[in-house]
Amino acid sequence: MTKSELISQLAAKQPQLDYRDVELAVKELLAQMGAALAAGERIEVRGFGSFSLRYRPPRIGRNPKTGASVAVSDKHVPHFKPGKELRERVNEAESN
Amino acid sequence: MALTKADLAESLFNELGLNKREAKEFVELFFENIRAALARGEQVKISGFGNFGVRKKSPRPGRNPKTGQEIPISARRVVTFRASHKLKERVEQNAGLRAKVKERAKLNAGSGG
């Protein structure tokens, strides 16, 4: 499923909203979520999961082509931890 | 303070003028549709944000870390998330965060001595 497919599905389920409004609403939600993570804030959605940042300390990396070592500075990377309902539903599908 | 569904609904109310009930329902439906796709085993690709995927894990022997007792871990499907380059870049460029980490490191070094 892509973002535009998600928008179409939501538009079908929310007939009182214009397609354009659904598109704007999805973009707004993603913008809020992106901004929260960019600001170092966590996202917590009950039943879906939480997004947080994980710290990666500085390290000496290597250029895989030349083998030359490169200093890689420390950074934060986004991390997603699925919530209970999501975990269970995805896993249940396996046993069926 | 973490961003929650209530905050997201609030932004739909403020920025798009959905009424509060519609906004709450929309946020719920947004996450539900992603969950349903993943439960079907579908990959979910949100450009500019990231990709959610489903991975199959084979059964493996596990251990209760407290008692050391061996327990089998059954085969399962798990959700993975890979942030997009755009999101990763935005997170990395946050100079404030980096300063916070440096400060913490300094504090830790100080308390150690």
N, CA and C atoms of all chains as a GROMACS GRO file, in nm:
protein
  627
    1MET      N    1   0.085  -0.119   0.000
    1MET     CA    2   0.000   0.000   0.000
    1MET      C    3   0.089   0.125   0.000
    2THR      N    4   0.058   0.216  -0.088
    2THR     CA    5   0.133   0.340  -0.094
    2THR      C    6   0.050   0.452  -0.029
    3LYS      N    7   0.113   0.569  -0.017
    3LYS     CA    8   0.042   0.681   0.044
    3LYS      C    9  -0.085   0.715  -0.034
    4SER      N   10  -0.077   0.713  -0.168
    4SER     CA   11  -0.196   0.750  -0.246
    4SER      C   12  -0.305   0.643  -0.236
    5GLU      N   13  -0.265   0.515  -0.221
    5GLU     CA   14  -0.365   0.410  -0.200
    5GLU      C   15  -0.432   0.426  -0.063
    6LEU      N   16  -0.352   0.463   0.035
    6LEU     CA   17  -0.407   0.488   0.170
    6LEU      C   18  -0.509   0.602   0.163
    7ILE      N   19  -0.474   0.707   0.089
    7ILE     CA   20  -0.565   0.822   0.074
    7ILE      C   21  -0.697   0.778   0.007
    8SER      N   22  -0.688   0.698  -0.098
    8SER     CA   23  -0.808   0.650  -0.167
    8SER      C   24  -0.896   0.566  -0.074
    9GLN      N   25  -0.832   0.477   0.004
    9GLN     CA   26  -0.908   0.393   0.097
    9GLN      C   27  -0.981   0.477   0.201
   10LEU      N   28  -0.910   0.577   0.254
   10LEU     CA   29  -0.970   0.663   0.356
   10LEU      C   30  -1.084   0.745   0.296
   11ALA      N   31  -1.063   0.793   0.173
   11ALA     CA   32  -1.167   0.873   0.106
   11ALA      C   33  -1.294   0.789   0.087
   12ALA      N   34  -1.277   0.660   0.055
   12ALA     CA   35  -1.392   0.572   0.035
   12ALA      C   36  -1.468   0.551   0.166
   13LYS      N   37  -1.393   0.551   0.277
   13LYS     CA   38  -1.456   0.528   0.408
   13LYS      C   39  -1.512   0.656   0.469
   14GLN      N   40  -1.473   0.772   0.415
   14GLN     CA   41  -1.520   0.900   0.471
   14GLN      C   42  -1.588   0.980   0.359
   15PRO      N   43  -1.705   0.932   0.313
   15PRO     CA   44  -1.769   0.997   0.198
   15PRO      C   45  -1.810   1.143   0.224
   16GLN      N   46  -1.821   1.180   0.351
   16GLN     CA   47  -1.859   1.319   0.380
   16GLN      C   48  -1.744   1.416   0.356
   17LEU      N   49  -1.621   1.362   0.340
   17LEU     CA   50  -1.507   1.448   0.312
   17LEU      C   51  -1.470   1.443   0.165
   18ASP      N   52  -1.431   1.558   0.108
   18ASP     CA   53  -1.382   1.560  -0.029
   18ASP      C   54  -1.250   1.483  -0.036
   19TYR      N   55  -1.223   1.427  -0.152
   19TYR     CA   56  -1.096   1.357  -0.174
   19TYR      C   57  -0.979   1.448  -0.137
   20ARG      N   58  -0.991   1.573  -0.180
   20ARG     CA   59  -0.885   1.672  -0.157
   20ARG      C   60  -0.860   1.695  -0.006
   21ASP      N   61  -0.970   1.693   0.072
   21ASP     CA   62  -0.958   1.710   0.217
   21ASP      C   63  -0.888   1.590   0.281
   22VAL      N   64  -0.921   1.471   0.230
   22VAL     CA   65  -0.859   1.350   0.283
   22VAL      C   66  -0.709   1.355   0.255
   23GLU      N   67  -0.676   1.398   0.134
   23GLU     CA   68  -0.536   1.410   0.094
   23GLU      C   69  -0.463   1.508   0.187
   24LEU      N   70  -0.526   1.622   0.211
   24LEU     CA   71  -0.466   1.723   0.299
   24LEU      C   72  -0.454   1.671   0.442
   25ALA      N   73  -0.555   1.596   0.487
   25ALA     CA   74  -0.554   1.545   0.624
   25ALA      C   75  -0.440   1.445   0.643
   26VAL      N   76  -0.421   1.355   0.544
   26VAL     CA   77  -0.313   1.257   0.553
   26VAL      C   78  -0.179   1.329   0.554
   27LYS      N   79  -0.166   1.430   0.468
   27LYS     CA   80  -0.039   1.504   0.463
   27LYS      C   81  -0.014   1.578   0.594
   28GLU      N   82  -0.121   1.630   0.653
   28GLU     CA   83  -0.109   1.700   0.781
   28GLU      C   84  -0.062   1.604   0.892
   29LEU      N   85  -0.122   1.486   0.896
   29LEU     CA   86  -0.082   1.388   1.000
   29LEU      C   87   0.066   1.352   0.984
   30LEU      N   88   0.108   1.324   0.859
   30LEU     CA   89   0.247   1.286   0.837
   30LEU      C   90   0.342   1.402   0.866
   31ALA      N   91   0.296   1.524   0.836
   31ALA     CA   92   0.380   1.642   0.864
   31ALA      C   93   0.399   1.658   1.015
   32GLN      N   94   0.291   1.638   1.091
   32GLN     CA   95   0.300   1.649   1.237
   32GLN      C   96   0.395   1.542   1.293
   33MET      N   97   0.380   1.422   1.239
   33MET     CA   98   0.464   1.311   1.289
   33MET      C   99   0.611   1.334   1.254
   34GLY      N  100   0.636   1.378   1.132
   34GLY     CA  101   0.774   1.406   1.089
   34GLY      C  102   0.835   1.519   1.172
   35ALA      N  103   0.754   1.623   1.197
   35ALA     CA  104   0.805   1.738   1.272
   35ALA      C  105   0.837   1.698   1.416
   36ALA      N  106   0.753   1.611   1.474
   36ALA     CA  107   0.776   1.568   1.612
   36ALA      C  108   0.911   1.495   1.621
   37LEU      N  109   0.933   1.402   1.529
   37LEU     CA  110   1.059   1.326   1.532
   37LEU      C  111   1.178   1.417   1.504
   38ALA      N  112   1.162   1.509   1.408
   38ALA     CA  113   1.271   1.601   1.376
   38ALA      C  114   1.305   1.688   1.497
   39ALA      N  115   1.206   1.713   1.583
   39ALA     CA  116   1.229   1.795   1.701
   39ALA      C  117   1.276   1.711   1.820
   40GLY      N  118   1.296   1.581   1.797
   40GLY     CA  119   1.344   1.495   1.904
   40GLY      C  120   1.235   1.445   1.996
   41GLU      N  121   1.110   1.462   1.952
   41GLU     CA  122   0.997   1.420   2.034
   41GLU      C  123   0.954   1.278   1.998
   42ARG      N  124   0.898   1.205   2.093
   42ARG     CA  125   0.844   1.072   2.066
   42ARG      C  126   0.704   1.082   2.008
   43ILE      N  127   0.657   0.974   1.944
   43ILE     CA  128   0.517   0.965   1.900
   43ILE      C  129   0.462   0.838   1.966
   44GLU      N  130   0.348   0.848   2.033
   44GLU     CA  131   0.289   0.731   2.097
   44GLU      C  132   0.145   0.714   2.053
   45VAL      N  133   0.118   0.606   1.980
   45VAL     CA  134  -0.017   0.580   1.933
   45VAL      C  135  -0.062   0.445   1.988
   46ARG      N  136  -0.153   0.449   2.085
   46ARG     CA  137  -0.203   0.328   2.149
   46ARG      C  138  -0.260   0.232   2.045
   47GLY      N  139  -0.217   0.105   2.050
   47GLY     CA  140  -0.268   0.004   1.959
   47GLY      C  141  -0.193  -0.003   1.826
   48PHE      N  142  -0.113   0.102   1.799
   48PHE     CA  143  -0.037   0.102   1.674
   48PHE      C  144   0.112   0.084   1.706
   49GLY      N  145   0.165   0.176   1.785
   49GLY     CA  146   0.305   0.166   1.822
   49GLY      C  147   0.363   0.300   1.858
   50SER      N  148   0.491   0.301   1.888
   50SER     CA  149   0.556   0.428   1.920
   50SER      C  150   0.681   0.447   1.835
   51PHE      N  151   0.706   0.573   1.804
   51PHE     CA  152   0.827   0.611   1.731
   51PHE      C  153   0.915   0.688   1.828
   52SER      N  154   1.042   0.654   1.829
   52SER     CA  155   1.134   0.729   1.913
   52SER      C  156   1.266   0.742   1.839
   53LEU      N  157   1.360   0.814   1.896
   53LEU     CA  158   1.491   0.827   1.833
   53LEU      C  159   1.592   0.743   1.910
   54ARG      N  160   1.678   0.676   1.838
   54ARG     CA  161   1.786   0.599   1.900
   54ARG      C  162   1.917   0.669   1.868
   55TYR      N  163   2.002   0.676   1.968
   55TYR     CA  164   2.132   0.742   1.953
   55TYR      C  165   2.233   0.646   1.893
   56ARG      N  166   2.306   0.694   1.793
   56ARG     CA  167   2.416   0.615   1.736
   56ARG      C  168   2.545   0.689   1.764
   57PRO      N  169   2.634   0.632   1.845
   57PRO     CA  170   2.760   0.701   1.878
   57PRO      C  171   2.849   0.716   1.755
   58PRO      N  172   2.947   0.808   1.761
   58PRO     CA  173   3.038   0.824   1.647
   58PRO      C  174   3.118   0.696   1.626
   59ARG      N  175   3.155   0.669   1.500
   59ARG     CA  176   3.232   0.547   1.473
   59ARG      C  177   3.322   0.570   1.353
   60ILE      N  178   3.417   0.480   1.336
   60ILE     CA  179   3.502   0.485   1.218
   60ILE      C  180   3.438   0.392   1.115
   61GLY      N  181   3.392   0.452   1.006
   61GLY     CA  182   3.332   0.371   0.900
   61GLY      C  183   3.434   0.344   0.793
   62ARG      N  184   3.396   0.264   0.696
   62ARG     CA  185   3.488   0.234   0.586
   62ARG      C  186   3.416   0.249   0.453
   63ASN      N  187   3.485   0.305   0.359
   63ASN     CA  188   3.430   0.310   0.224
   63ASN      C  189   3.442   0.168   0.168
   64PRO      N  190   3.328   0.104   0.142
   64PRO     CA  191   3.335  -0.037   0.101
   64PRO      C  192   3.406  -0.058  -0.033
   65LYS      N  193   3.414   0.045  -0.114
   65LYS     CA  194   3.480   0.032  -0.245
   65LYS      C  195   3.632   0.040  -0.230
   66THR      N  196   3.677   0.145  -0.157
   66THR     CA  197   3.821   0.169  -0.151
   66THR      C  198   3.884   0.115  -0.024
   67GLY      N  199   3.803   0.088   0.079
   67GLY     CA  200   3.858   0.041   0.205
   67GLY      C  201   3.910   0.153   0.293
   68ALA      N  202   3.905   0.277   0.242
   68ALA     CA  203   3.954   0.392   0.320
   68ALA      C  204   3.864   0.416   0.441
   69SER      N  205   3.924   0.448   0.556
   69SER     CA  206   3.839   0.472   0.673
   69SER      C  207   3.788   0.616   0.673
   70VAL      N  208   3.666   0.632   0.720
   70VAL     CA  209   3.599   0.762   0.724
   70VAL      C  210   3.540   0.778   0.863
   71ALA      N  211   3.556   0.896   0.919
   71ALA     CA  212   3.494   0.921   1.050
   71ALA      C  213   3.345   0.947   1.030
   72VAL      N  214   3.261   0.875   1.102
   72VAL     CA  215   3.116   0.898   1.095
   72VAL      C  216   3.076   0.958   1.229
   73SER      N  217   3.016   1.078   1.226
   73SER     CA  218   2.983   1.144   1.353
   73SER      C  219   2.857   1.081   1.414
   74ASP      N  220   2.835   1.111   1.540
   74ASP     CA  221   2.720   1.054   1.610
   74ASP      C  222   2.591   1.109   1.551
   75LYS      N  223   2.482   1.034   1.568
   75LYS     CA  224   2.354   1.079   1.514
   75LYS      C  225   2.239   1.009   1.584
   76HIS      N  226   2.120   1.057   1.556
   76HIS     CA  227   1.999   0.992   1.604
   76HIS      C  228   1.926   0.934   1.484
   77VAL      N  229   1.868   0.815   1.500
   77VAL     CA  230   1.789   0.756   1.392
   77VAL      C  231   1.650   0.721   1.444
   78PRO      N  232   1.546   0.737   1.359
   78PRO     CA  233   1.411   0.704   1.401
   78PRO      C  234   1.397   0.553   1.423
   79HIS      N  235   1.320   0.516   1.526
   79HIS     CA  236   1.295   0.376   1.558
   79HIS      C  237   1.147   0.357   1.583
   80PHE      N  238   1.090   0.246   1.532
   80PHE     CA  239   0.948   0.216   1.554
   80PHE      C  240   0.933   0.089   1.634
   81LYS      N  241   0.851   0.096   1.739
   81LYS     CA  242   0.821  -0.024   1.818
   81LYS      C  243   0.672  -0.051   1.804
   82PRO      N  244   0.636  -0.162   1.738
   82PRO     CA  245   0.494  -0.191   1.718
   82PRO      C  246   0.422  -0.208   1.851
   83GLY      N  247   0.297  -0.161   1.857
   83GLY     CA  248   0.216  -0.176   1.977
   83GLY      C  249   0.152  -0.314   1.982
   84LYS      N  250   0.087  -0.342   2.097
   84LYS     CA  251   0.034  -0.476   2.123
   84LYS      C  252  -0.066  -0.520   2.016
   85GLU      N  253  -0.162  -0.434   1.984
   85GLU     CA  254  -0.267  -0.475   1.889
   85GLU      C  255  -0.207  -0.504   1.751
   86LEU      N  256  -0.117  -0.417   1.706
   86LEU     CA  257  -0.054  -0.437   1.575
   86LEU      C  258   0.026  -0.567   1.574
   87ARG      N  259   0.104  -0.588   1.680
   87ARG     CA  260   0.186  -0.709   1.690
   87ARG      C  261   0.098  -0.834   1.683
   88GLU      N  262  -0.010  -0.832   1.760
   88GLU     CA  263  -0.096  -0.950   1.766
   88GLU      C  264  -0.167  -0.975   1.634
   89ARG      N  265  -0.218  -0.868   1.572
   89ARG     CA  266  -0.291  -0.888   1.447
   89ARG      C  267  -0.202  -0.937   1.335
   90VAL      N  268  -0.081  -0.885   1.328
   90VAL     CA  269   0.012  -0.927   1.222
   90VAL      C  270   0.054  -1.072   1.245
   91ASN      N  271   0.072  -1.108   1.371
   91ASN     CA  272   0.118  -1.243   1.402
   91ASN      C  273   0.006  -1.346   1.391
   92GLU      N  274  -0.116  -1.306   1.426
   92GLU     CA  275  -0.231  -1.396   1.415
   92GLU      C  276  -0.250  -1.441   1.270
   93ALA      N  277  -0.228  -1.347   1.178
   93ALA     CA  278  -0.244  -1.377   1.037
   93ALA      C  279  -0.156  -1.495   1.000
   94GLU      N  280  -0.041  -1.510   1.068
   94GLU     CA  281   0.052  -1.619   1.041
   94GLU      C  282  -0.008  -1.754   1.078
   95SER      N  283  -0.077  -1.760   1.193
   95SER     CA  284  -0.127  -1.889   1.239
   95SER      C  285  -0.252  -1.934   1.162
   96ASN      N  286  -0.316  -1.843   1.088
   96ASN     CA  287  -0.436  -1.880   1.013
   96ASN      C  288  -0.404  -1.941   0.877
   97MET      N  289   0.743   1.560   2.613
   97MET     CA  290   0.603   1.529   2.582
   97MET      C  291   0.592   1.459   2.447
   98ALA      N  292   0.525   1.347   2.447
   98ALA     CA  293   0.512   1.271   2.323
   98ALA      C  294   0.390   1.318   2.243
   99LEU      N  295   0.401   1.303   2.112
   99LEU     CA  296   0.287   1.334   2.023
   99LEU      C  297   0.189   1.216   2.031
  100THR      N  298   0.062   1.245   2.053
  100THR     CA  299  -0.040   1.140   2.068
  100THR      C  300  -0.151   1.156   1.964
  101LYS      N  301  -0.246   1.059   1.965
  101LYS     CA  302  -0.360   1.067   1.874
  101LYS      C  303  -0.440   1.193   1.900
  102ALA      N  304  -0.450   1.232   2.027
  102ALA     CA  305  -0.524   1.354   2.062
  102ALA      C  306  -0.460   1.476   1.997
  103ASP      N  307  -0.325   1.482   1.999
  103ASP     CA  308  -0.254   1.595   1.936
  103ASP      C  309  -0.279   1.595   1.785
  104LEU      N  310  -0.278   1.476   1.725
  104LEU     CA  311  -0.298   1.466   1.580
  104LEU      C  312  -0.439   1.510   1.543
  105ALA      N  313  -0.538   1.469   1.622
  105ALA     CA  314  -0.676   1.510   1.596
  105ALA      C  315  -0.690   1.662   1.610
  106GLU      N  316  -0.622   1.714   1.709
  106GLU     CA  317  -0.622   1.859   1.734
  106GLU      C  318  -0.569   1.934   1.612
  107SER      N  319  -0.464   1.881   1.549
  107SER     CA  320  -0.405   1.950   1.434
  107SER      C  321  -0.501   1.946   1.314
  108LEU      N  322  -0.580   1.838   1.300
  108LEU     CA  323  -0.677   1.831   1.190
  108LEU      C  324  -0.790   1.932   1.215
  109PHE      N  325  -0.823   1.949   1.341
  109PHE     CA  326  -0.925   2.047   1.380
  109PHE      C  327  -0.874   2.189   1.353
  110ASN      N  328  -0.752   2.217   1.396
  110ASN     CA  329  -0.695   2.352   1.381
  110ASN      C  330  -0.659   2.388   1.238
  111GLU      N  331  -0.594   2.294   1.168
  111GLU     CA  332  -0.539   2.326   1.036
  111GLU      C  333  -0.638   2.304   0.923
  112LEU      N  334  -0.730   2.205   0.939
  112LEU     CA  335  -0.818   2.172   0.828
  112LEU      C  336  -0.965   2.197   0.857
  113GLY      N  337  -0.994   2.230   0.983
  113GLY     CA  338  -1.131   2.262   1.016
  113GLY      C  339  -1.226   2.143   1.022
  114LEU      N  340  -1.171   2.020   1.034
  114LEU     CA  341  -1.260   1.906   1.059
  114LEU      C  342  -1.318   1.928   1.198
  115ASN      N  343  -1.443   1.883   1.220
  115ASN     CA  344  -1.492   1.898   1.357
  115ASN      C  345  -1.425   1.794   1.446
  116LYS      N  346  -1.437   1.810   1.578
  116LYS     CA  347  -1.358   1.727   1.670
  116LYS      C  348  -1.386   1.578   1.654
  117ARG      N  349  -1.514   1.545   1.632
  117ARG     CA  350  -1.550   1.404   1.618
  117ARG      C  351  -1.490   1.347   1.490
  118GLU      N  352  -1.505   1.423   1.380
  118GLU     CA  353  -1.448   1.380   1.250
  118GLU      C  354  -1.296   1.364   1.260
  119ALA      N  355  -1.232   1.460   1.327
  119ALA     CA  356  -1.086   1.459   1.337
  119ALA      C  357  -1.040   1.334   1.413
  120LYS      N  358  -1.109   1.303   1.522
  120LYS     CA  359  -1.072   1.188   1.604
  120LYS      C  360  -1.092   1.059   1.524
  121GLU      N  361  -1.205   1.052   1.452
  121GLU     CA  362  -1.237   0.935   1.372
  121GLU      C  363  -1.134   0.918   1.260
  122PHE      N  364  -1.094   1.029   1.200
  122PHE     CA  365  -0.999   1.023   1.088
  122PHE      C  366  -0.864   0.967   1.134
  123VAL      N  367  -0.818   1.016   1.249
  123VAL     CA  368  -0.688   0.970   1.303
  123VAL      C  369  -0.695   0.820   1.331
  124GLU      N  370  -0.807   0.778   1.390
  124GLU     CA  371  -0.827   0.636   1.422
  124GLU      C  372  -0.823   0.552   1.293
  125LEU      N  373  -0.895   0.599   1.190
  125LEU     CA  374  -0.905   0.529   1.063
  125LEU      C  375  -0.770   0.524   0.990
  126PHE      N  376  -0.694   0.630   1.001
  126PHE     CA  377  -0.562   0.639   0.939
  126PHE      C  378  -0.473   0.524   0.990
  127PHE      N  379  -0.465   0.511   1.122
  127PHE     CA  380  -0.381   0.405   1.178
  127PHE      C  381  -0.442   0.267   1.154
  128GLU      N  382  -0.575   0.259   1.158
  128GLU     CA  383  -0.641   0.130   1.137
  128GLU      C  384  -0.613   0.077   0.996
  129ASN      N  385  -0.614   0.165   0.896
  129ASN     CA  386  -0.590   0.118   0.759
  129ASN      C  387  -0.447   0.068   0.740
  130ILE      N  388  -0.353   0.132   0.809
  130ILE     CA  389  -0.214   0.085   0.801
  130ILE      C  390  -0.202  -0.051   0.872
  131ARG      N  391  -0.264  -0.061   0.990
  131ARG     CA  392  -0.263  -0.188   1.063
  131ARG      C  393  -0.323  -0.300   0.980
  132ALA      N  394  -0.437  -0.273   0.915
  132ALA     CA  395  -0.507  -0.376   0.837
  132ALA      C  396  -0.419  -0.423   0.721
  133ALA      N  397  -0.353  -0.329   0.653
  133ALA     CA  398  -0.266  -0.365   0.541
  133ALA      C  399  -0.152  -0.455   0.590
  134LEU      N  400  -0.093  -0.420   0.704
  134LEU     CA  401   0.017  -0.500   0.759
  134LEU      C  402  -0.033  -0.638   0.803
  135ALA      N  403  -0.156  -0.643   0.859
  135ALA     CA  404  -0.213  -0.771   0.901
  135ALA      C  405  -0.236  -0.861   0.780
  136ARG      N  406  -0.261  -0.800   0.662
  136ARG     CA  407  -0.276  -0.877   0.538
  136ARG      C  408  -0.140  -0.919   0.483
  137GLY      N  409  -0.035  -0.872   0.547
  137GLY     CA  410   0.100  -0.904   0.501
  137GLY      C  411   0.152  -0.810   0.395
  138GLU      N  412   0.081  -0.698   0.376
  138GLU     CA  413   0.120  -0.600   0.275
  138GLU      C  414   0.226  -0.504   0.329
  139GLN      N  415   0.314  -0.461   0.240
  139GLN     CA  416   0.409  -0.357   0.277
  139GLN      C  417   0.336  -0.221   0.267
  140VAL      N  418   0.369  -0.128   0.354
  140VAL     CA  419   0.307   0.005   0.350
  140VAL      C  420   0.417   0.108   0.325
  141LYS      N  421   0.407   0.175   0.208
  141LYS     CA  422   0.513   0.269   0.171
  141LYS      C  423   0.460   0.412   0.176
  142ILE      N  424   0.511   0.490   0.270
  142ILE     CA  425   0.466   0.628   0.286
  142ILE      C  426   0.583   0.718   0.246
  143SER      N  427   0.577   0.771   0.124
  143SER     CA  428   0.693   0.846   0.074
  143SER      C  429   0.714   0.970   0.160
  144GLY      N  430   0.839   0.999   0.189
  144GLY     CA  431   0.874   1.114   0.272
  144GLY      C  432   0.874   1.081   0.420
  145PHE      N  433   0.819   0.964   0.456
  145PHE     CA  434   0.815   0.927   0.598
  145PHE      C  435   0.891   0.795   0.621
  146GLY      N  436   0.843   0.689   0.555
  146GLY     CA  437   0.914   0.562   0.569
  146GLY      C  438   0.830   0.445   0.523
  147ASN      N  439   0.889   0.326   0.529
  147ASN     CA  440   0.820   0.204   0.486
  147ASN      C  441   0.801   0.110   0.604
  148PHE      N  442   0.679   0.054   0.613
  148PHE     CA  443   0.653  -0.051   0.710
  148PHE      C  444   0.650  -0.182   0.633
  149GLY      N  445   0.709  -0.285   0.692
  149GLY     CA  446   0.708  -0.414   0.626
  149GLY      C  447   0.674  -0.523   0.726
  150VAL      N  448   0.651  -0.643   0.675
  150VAL     CA  449   0.625  -0.759   0.761
  150VAL      C  450   0.733  -0.862   0.731
  151ARG      N  451   0.796  -0.911   0.835
  151ARG     CA  452   0.900  -1.014   0.818
  151ARG      C  453   0.858  -1.142   0.887
  152LYS      N  454   0.888  -1.252   0.823
  152LYS     CA  455   0.862  -1.382   0.884
  152LYS      C  456   0.984  -1.422   0.964
  153LYS      N  457   0.961  -1.470   1.085
  153LYS     CA  458   1.073  -1.518   1.167
  153LYS      C  459   1.055  -1.667   1.190
  154SER      N  460   1.160  -1.743   1.170
  154SER     CA  461   1.152  -1.888   1.192
  154SER      C  462   1.152  -1.916   1.341
  155PRO      N  463   1.100  -2.033   1.380
  155PRO     CA  464   1.105  -2.068   1.522
  155PRO      C  465   1.250  -2.081   1.567
  156ARG      N  466   1.276  -2.048   1.692
  156ARG     CA  467   1.413  -2.062   1.743
  156ARG      C  468   1.406  -2.092   1.893
  157PRO      N  469   1.510  -2.154   1.945
  157PRO     CA  470   1.509  -2.179   2.089
  157PRO      C  471   1.536  -2.049   2.163
  158GLY      N  472   1.458  -2.023   2.266
  158GLY     CA  473   1.481  -1.904   2.347
  158GLY      C  474   1.514  -1.946   2.488
  159ARG      N  475   1.532  -1.845   2.576
  159ARG     CA  476   1.568  -1.874   2.713
  159ARG      C  477   1.504  -1.770   2.802
  160ASN      N  478   1.452  -1.809   2.913
  160ASN     CA  479   1.405  -1.713   3.011
  160ASN      C  480   1.529  -1.651   3.076
  161PRO      N  481   1.551  -1.522   3.055
  161PRO     CA  482   1.676  -1.462   3.103
  161PRO      C  483   1.688  -1.466   3.256
  162LYS      N  484   1.576  -1.476   3.324
  162LYS     CA  485   1.581  -1.478   3.471
  162LYS      C  486   1.620  -1.616   3.524
  163THR      N  487   1.552  -1.719   3.470
  163THR     CA  488   1.573  -1.852   3.526
  163THR      C  489   1.670  -1.935   3.445
  164GLY      N  490   1.699  -1.892   3.319
  164GLY     CA  491   1.790  -1.968   3.234
  164GLY      C  492   1.722  -2.087   3.169
  165GLN      N  493   1.592  -2.102   3.196
  165GLN     CA  494   1.517  -2.215   3.141
  165GLN      C  495   1.495  -2.198   2.990
  166GLU      N  496   1.512  -2.305   2.914
  166GLU     CA  497   1.492  -2.297   2.770
  166GLU      C  498   1.345  -2.306   2.734
  167ILE      N  499   1.298  -2.214   2.646
  167ILE     CA  500   1.159  -2.218   2.599
  167ILE      C  501   1.165  -2.199   2.448
  168PRO      N  502   1.089  -2.280   2.372
  168PRO     CA  503   1.090  -2.260   2.226
  168PRO      C  504   1.016  -2.130   2.191
  169ILE      N  505   1.067  -2.054   2.092
  169ILE     CA  506   0.997  -1.936   2.041
  169ILE      C  507   0.938  -1.977   1.906
  170SER      N  508   0.805  -1.966   1.894
  170SER     CA  509   0.738  -2.014   1.773
  170SER      C  510   0.765  -1.922   1.654
  171ALA      N  511   0.737  -1.972   1.534
  171ALA     CA  512   0.750  -1.890   1.413
  171ALA      C  513   0.652  -1.774   1.426
  172ARG      N  514   0.691  -1.656   1.380
  172ARG     CA  515   0.600  -1.541   1.390
  172ARG      C  516   0.626  -1.441   1.280
  173ARG      N  517   0.532  -1.349   1.267
  173ARG     CA  518   0.550  -1.238   1.174
  173ARG      C  519   0.564  -1.111   1.255
  174VAL      N  520   0.661  -1.030   1.219
  174VAL     CA  521   0.684  -0.906   1.293
  174VAL      C  522   0.686  -0.786   1.198
  175VAL      N  523   0.649  -0.671   1.251
  175VAL     CA  524   0.646  -0.548   1.173
  175VAL      C  525   0.781  -0.478   1.182
  176THR      N  526   0.830  -0.432   1.069
  176THR     CA  527   0.955  -0.354   1.070
  176THR      C  528   0.926  -0.217   1.013
  177PHE      N  529   1.007  -0.120   1.049
  177PHE     CA  530   0.993   0.016   0.995
  177PHE      C  531   1.129   0.065   0.950
  178ARG      N  532   1.134   0.120   0.831
  178ARG     CA  533   1.256   0.185   0.782
  178ARG      C  534   1.220   0.329   0.750
  179ALA      N  535   1.281   0.420   0.822
  179ALA     CA  536   1.255   0.562   0.797
  179ALA      C  537   1.309   0.600   0.660
  180SER      N  538   1.242   0.693   0.592
  180SER     CA  539   1.290   0.739   0.461
  180SER      C  540   1.416   0.823   0.479
  181HIS      N  541   1.491   0.839   0.369
  181HIS     CA  542   1.612   0.922   0.376
  181HIS      C  543   1.578   1.062   0.422
  182LYS      N  544   1.462   1.112   0.371
  182LYS     CA  545   1.421   1.248   0.404
  182LYS      C  546   1.400   1.263   0.556
  183LEU      N  547   1.332   1.168   0.615
  183LEU     CA  548   1.306   1.174   0.760
  183LEU      C  549   1.436   1.160   0.838
  184LYS      N  550   1.521   1.066   0.794
  184LYS     CA  551   1.649   1.046   0.862
  184LYS      C  552   1.732   1.174   0.860
  185GLU      N  553   1.733   1.239   0.741
  185GLU     CA  554   1.810   1.362   0.728
  185GLU      C  555   1.757   1.470   0.822
  186ARG      N  556   1.624   1.481   0.828
  186ARG     CA  557   1.564   1.583   0.915
  186ARG      C  558   1.600   1.558   1.061
  187VAL      N  559   1.602   1.432   1.100
  187VAL     CA  560   1.636   1.398   1.238
  187VAL      C  561   1.783   1.427   1.265
  188GLU      N  562   1.869   1.391   1.168
  188GLU     CA  563   2.013   1.411   1.187
  188GLU      C  564   2.052   1.557   1.193
  189GLN      N  565   1.977   1.638   1.118
  189GLN     CA  566   2.014   1.780   1.112
  189GLN      C  567   1.975   1.856   1.236
  190ASN      N  568   1.911   1.787   1.331
  190ASN     CA  569   1.867   1.857   1.449
  190ASN      C  570   1.986   1.884   1.542
  191ALA      N  571   2.037   2.006   1.533
  191ALA     CA  572   2.156   2.044   1.609
  191ALA      C  573   2.126   2.046   1.759
  192GLY      N  574   2.005   2.081   1.794
  192GLY     CA  575   1.967   2.089   1.935
  192GLY      C  576   1.981   1.955   2.005
  193LEU      N  577   1.938   1.850   1.934
  193LEU     CA  578   1.947   1.716   1.989
  193LEU      C  579   2.091   1.680   2.018
  194ARG      N  580   2.175   1.712   1.920
  194ARG     CA  581   2.315   1.678   1.934
  194ARG      C  582   2.376   1.749   2.055
  195ALA      N  583   2.335   1.876   2.073
  195ALA     CA  584   2.385   1.953   2.186
  195ALA      C  585   2.342   1.887   2.316
  196LYS      N  586   2.218   1.837   2.317
  196LYS     CA  587   2.162   1.774   2.437
  196LYS      C  588   2.246   1.652   2.476
  197VAL      N  589   2.283   1.574   2.372
  197VAL     CA  590   2.362   1.454   2.398
  197VAL      C  591   2.498   1.491   2.452
  198LYS      N  592   2.558   1.597   2.395
  198LYS     CA  593   2.691   1.640   2.440
  198LYS      C  594   2.685   1.682   2.586
  199GLU      N  595   2.576   1.753   2.619
  199GLU     CA  596   2.559   1.800   2.755
  199GLU      C  597   2.549   1.683   2.852
  200ARG      N  598   2.472   1.583   2.809
  200ARG     CA  599   2.453   1.464   2.893
  200ARG      C  600   2.587   1.393   2.913
  201ALA      N  601   2.665   1.384   2.804
  201ALA     CA  602   2.795   1.318   2.812
  201ALA      C  603   2.885   1.392   2.910
  202LYS      N  604   2.877   1.525   2.905
  202LYS     CA  605   2.959   1.608   2.994
  202LYS      C  606   2.919   1.583   3.139
  203LEU      N  607   2.788   1.581   3.161
  203LEU     CA  608   2.736   1.558   3.297
  203LEU      C  609   2.782   1.423   3.350
  204ASN      N  610   2.771   1.322   3.263
  204ASN     CA  611   2.812   1.187   3.303
  204ASN      C  612   2.960   1.183   3.337
  205ALA      N  613   3.040   1.250   3.253
  205ALA     CA  614   3.184   1.253   3.275
  205ALA      C  615   3.214   1.323   3.408
  206GLY      N  616   3.138   1.430   3.434
  206GLY     CA  617   3.159   1.507   3.556
  206GLY      C  618   3.126   1.426   3.681
  207SER      N  619   3.012   1.355   3.673
  207SER     CA  620   2.968   1.281   3.792
  207SER      C  621   3.060   1.163   3.820
  208GLY      N  622   3.128   1.114   3.711
  208GLY     CA  623   3.218   1.002   3.727
  208GLY      C  624   3.344   1.040   3.804
  209GLY      N  625   3.387   1.167   3.799
  209GLY     CA  626   3.514   1.209   3.859
  209GLY      C  627   3.502   1.265   3.999
   0.00000   0.00000   0.00000
